[in-house]
Amino acid sequence: MKAGAAEVRLELPVGIPLMGYGARQGVAQAVHDPLHTRALYLESGGRALLVQLEVCLLAVSQARALRERIARRTGLAPQEVWIAATHTHSGPETGIGAVLAGEAPPAWVEPILDAAVEAAGWAVRRAARARIGLGSARAAIGRNRREPGGTVDPEVVVLRVDGAGGTPRAIAFVHGTHPTVLGHENLEYSADWPAAAAATVRAAFPSALPIFLLGAHADVDPRTRGLQDLAQTGQSLGAGFEACAALGRELGLAVAESAARIETRDDLEVRALGRSVALPVHGAGDGEDARRERLARRAAEAARALGLDPAEPVRVARLLALERERTEGLPAEERRERISRVRLFVRDRTAERVAGGLRPDVLVQLLRIGSAAWLGLPAEATAEVGLAWKAGRAPGSALLSNVGGWLRYLPHPDRFRAPAGEQHYEVLMSTFEPGAALALLAAGEALALA
């Protein structure tokens, strides 16, 4: 068994937009905690290279190009390379909008991707004899943002990587809570609570590189936030750096305690696999005529919700610009219903562009570590989806979100059928029809059995 790890700091200029909140005004003004890209290489029977970037999101095409660059640089197969964004909402704009429009991203994006290639290369070059082991911890830093007492997964999956002599070299940890303690008012670069978690792990294991990987988190916010509701404004205000550090330390201590108990070994097989699954975007499952009729109906409903003439052509940008103005002051139930009609049209209208087609091929990646199975998906999976993956699997198994890019949210089919489900942000921000999560889990299961 061999392993190698590396990190490269992202040298980011101030004065560029931060990514993650539509309500944010202003550009980056300072660095609170430096952002990095980190890489972990594992080789034992097979090979895998996990590359983490402390950014909010990458487009699928960006992640694909980066994966191919790293594969060429390292000699690995593309499916052996995982590109994972941590989803901090206090990181740099990565140009997704421009990329989806077929335009070049801003100039500051390329150095970020170059840094990831550099970290990946160093991790592979530093590979040396190693031992690895898996464990888990519990951390109650998150809460379901949709309903009181709703589903959360408090588990933190911990991967410890030692040198041949037993000295810790890397500690990777997977957990499903949004890195959004900091809100839209923050204008400083930060990895959010994972920065404090990583610092806590590093303090306990000074020789080890801490690497945070985002789990199934789509409907789980830090417990510093309240329930999310379309009818309320100001919901993306944050709790500040002190709360951010406290939650990070809490989870970091749990990771460190777990890592201290893990017994590493040098005979666990590592194997990385991938396969693509064709998924229909919203409205595409019943044919083109039905999709066009549905879009026309959604457009008319959105127009009426904002007091516009449904016979006139309606543009997404205008709807979103008028949404708050035309609904503010209405009773909460009415406002929620009207906004949801606007967002349903926007969701369906933009799904093809976000996905790159009406029935795109979606990459599913699987990493076997001994008997455990990590599933990587290019979307924000809800806690229910993550728990469905882990059910009945070996300890140490996990689902990782935003691996290979971002195709918006991936709710469990039950969320689409829930009362007022079409007024929930996760459903309104999904790209694919309700069966998508189960289709991707089934593809992961097939890879696990391969």
Buried (B, 14 or more C-beta within 10 A) or exposed (E): BBBBBBBBEBEBEEEBBBBBBEEBEEBBEEBBBBBBBBBBBBBBEBBBBBBBBBBBBBBBBBBBBBBEBBBEBBEBBBBBBBBBBBBBBBBBBBBBEBBBEEEEBBEBBEEBBBBBBBBBBBBBEBBEEBBBBBBBBEBEBBBBBBEEEBBBBBBBBBBBBBBBEEEBBBBBBBBBBBBBBBBBBBBBBBBBBBBBBBBBBBEBBEEBBBBBBBBBBBBBBBBBBEBBBBBEEEBBBBBBBEBBBBBBBBBBBBBBEBBEEBEBEBEBEBBBBBBEBEBBBBBBBEEEEEBEEBBEBBBBBBBEBBEBEBEEEBEBEEBEEBBEEBBEEBEEEEBBBBBBBBBBBBBBBBBBEBBBBBBBEBBBBBBBBBBBBBBBBBBBBBBBBBBBBBEEBBEBBBBBBBBBBBBBBBBBBBBBEBEEBBBBBBBBBBBBBBBBBEBBBEBBBBBBEE
